[in-house]
Amino acid sequence: MLTDRPRHPEHGKALPQPDLSEIRVDQVLRALGEPIRLGIVRSLARSELPMNCSSFGLTVSKSTSTHHFKVLRENGIIAQYEQGTARYSELRDTELEQRFPGLLAAVLAATREDSWQD
């Protein structure tokens, strides 16, 4: 079940995301298996603040970009919220670590930095 609970109420309207108990490891791994999505996650992992979706510099169409962010959000990897006309994303790293200890760190460490279009 996707919920609209905001992580940080001051950020704006949160988009639906799964509860922690509903996140499945197979879905997380499948989502991270796509190079563009892995690159998005890698960028978010390096960022201390939520990132505007247009700041990733993806070289795909807007609809394709939207699809990649939706897959990451619906599989519990990122949280997104809207603030005015902008959409921001942040990694749910603390929650993922709680649900699957060491998984995200292992995936990021095992994949090459240049495996996407960064």
C-alpha positions as CSV (number, residue, x, y, z in Angstrom):
1,M,0.0,0.0,0.0
2,L,1.4,3.4,-1.0
3,T,1.0,6.1,1.6
4,D,1.2,9.9,1.3
5,R,3.0,10.4,4.6
6,P,5.6,13.1,4.3
7,R,9.1,12.5,5.6
8,H,9.7,16.2,6.2
9,P,6.4,18.2,6.4
10,E,8.2,21.4,5.5
11,H,9.1,20.0,2.1
12,G,5.7,20.1,0.6
13,K,3.2,17.5,-0.7
14,A,4.7,14.0,-0.5
15,L,4.0,11.6,-3.3
16,P,2.8,8.1,-2.4
17,Q,5.5,5.7,-1.3
18,P,5.4,2.2,0.3
19,D,5.6,1.7,4.0
20,L,8.9,0.3,5.2
21,S,7.4,-3.2,5.9
22,E,6.2,-3.4,2.3
23,I,9.6,-2.9,0.6
24,R,10.8,-6.1,-1.0
25,V,14.4,-6.9,-1.6
26,D,13.8,-8.4,-5.1
27,Q,12.0,-5.2,-6.2
28,V,14.8,-3.0,-4.8
29,L,17.4,-5.0,-6.6
30,R,15.5,-5.0,-9.9
31,A,15.0,-1.2,-9.7
32,L,18.7,-0.7,-9.0
33,G,19.7,-3.0,-11.8
34,E,18.9,-0.3,-14.4
35,P,22.0,2.0,-15.0
36,I,20.0,5.3,-15.1
37,R,18.2,4.5,-11.8
38,L,21.4,3.4,-10.2
39,G,23.0,6.7,-11.2
40,I,20.1,8.6,-9.7
41,V,20.6,6.7,-6.5
42,R,24.3,7.3,-6.6
43,S,23.8,11.0,-7.0
44,L,21.3,11.1,-4.1
45,A,23.7,9.1,-1.9
46,R,26.3,11.8,-2.5
47,S,23.9,14.7,-1.8
48,E,23.2,16.0,1.7
49,L,20.0,17.7,0.6
50,P,17.0,16.5,-1.5
51,M,17.6,17.1,-5.2
52,N,15.3,18.8,-7.8
53,C,14.5,16.1,-10.4
54,S,15.7,18.4,-13.2
55,S,19.1,18.7,-11.6
56,F,20.3,15.2,-12.4
57,G,21.2,16.0,-16.0
58,L,19.6,12.9,-17.4
59,T,19.9,12.5,-21.2
60,V,16.6,10.9,-21.6
61,S,13.1,12.3,-22.4
62,K,11.1,13.9,-19.6
63,S,8.6,11.0,-19.7
64,T,11.4,8.4,-19.4
65,S,13.0,10.4,-16.6
66,T,9.6,10.5,-14.8
67,H,9.3,6.7,-15.2
68,H,12.7,6.1,-13.6
69,F,11.9,8.3,-10.6
70,K,8.5,6.6,-10.2
71,V,10.1,3.1,-10.2
72,L,12.5,4.2,-7.5
73,R,9.7,5.7,-5.4
74,E,7.2,2.9,-5.8
75,N,9.9,0.4,-4.8
76,G,10.7,2.4,-1.6
77,I,14.2,3.6,-2.6
78,I,13.5,7.3,-2.8
79,A,10.9,9.7,-1.4
80,Q,9.6,12.5,-3.5
81,Y,7.6,15.6,-2.8
82,E,6.3,18.6,-4.7
83,Q,7.0,22.1,-3.8
84,G,5.3,24.5,-6.2
85,T,6.1,23.3,-9.7
86,A,9.3,21.5,-8.7
87,R,9.6,17.9,-7.6
88,Y,12.3,16.9,-5.2
89,S,13.8,13.4,-4.5
90,E,15.7,12.1,-1.5
91,L,17.2,8.7,-0.8
92,R,15.4,6.6,1.9
93,D,18.8,5.3,2.9
94,T,18.1,5.2,6.7
95,E,14.9,3.2,6.1
96,L,16.5,0.9,3.6
97,E,19.4,0.2,6.0
98,Q,16.8,-0.6,8.7
99,R,14.9,-3.0,6.4
100,F,17.9,-4.5,4.6
101,P,21.1,-3.9,6.6
102,G,24.1,-3.2,4.3
103,L,22.2,-3.7,1.0
104,L,22.4,-0.2,-0.4
105,A,26.0,0.2,0.6
106,A,27.0,-3.1,-0.9
107,V,25.2,-2.3,-4.2
108,L,26.8,1.1,-4.4
109,A,30.3,-0.3,-3.6
110,A,30.0,-3.1,-6.0
111,T,28.9,-1.1,-9.0
112,R,31.3,1.0,-11.1
113,E,30.8,4.8,-10.9
114,D,30.9,5.1,-14.7
115,S,28.2,2.5,-15.2
116,W,25.7,5.2,-16.2
117,Q,25.8,8.5,-18.0
118,D,27.1,10.6,-15.1
